[in-house]
Amino acid sequence: MPEPRHWYLVMYDVSDPKALRRVQKTLSAWGKPVQYSVFRVRGTEREIERLRFELAKLVSAEDRLLTARLCAGCAQRVSVQGRDLAPFDLEIPSCHKA
């Protein structure tokens, strides 16, 4: 049985402009932006650990990274006021279906 995939919110506060661009580029490859410094990512626990490892190599000790897993009910209750940059697609992408 494959490892379950969950929604995660990844938030960051990075002070160095060069590191900030690298973090944004990395997160853009993994997920979609919700706000300027908040991305949504869908993955397994193992994939998210790999992402956290990649991000940790890009930031300094003074910077902050926060990863929050959303349960299915929480993901369904996400609301955005204003322009929605990347709406939550609650369907599992076909490449992830067993």
Secondary structure, DSSP 8 states (H G I E B T S, - for coil): -----EEEEEEEE--SHHHHHHHHHHHHHHSEEEETTEEEEEE-HHHHHHHHHHHHTTS-TTSEEEEEEE-HHHHHT----S--SS----S--GGG--
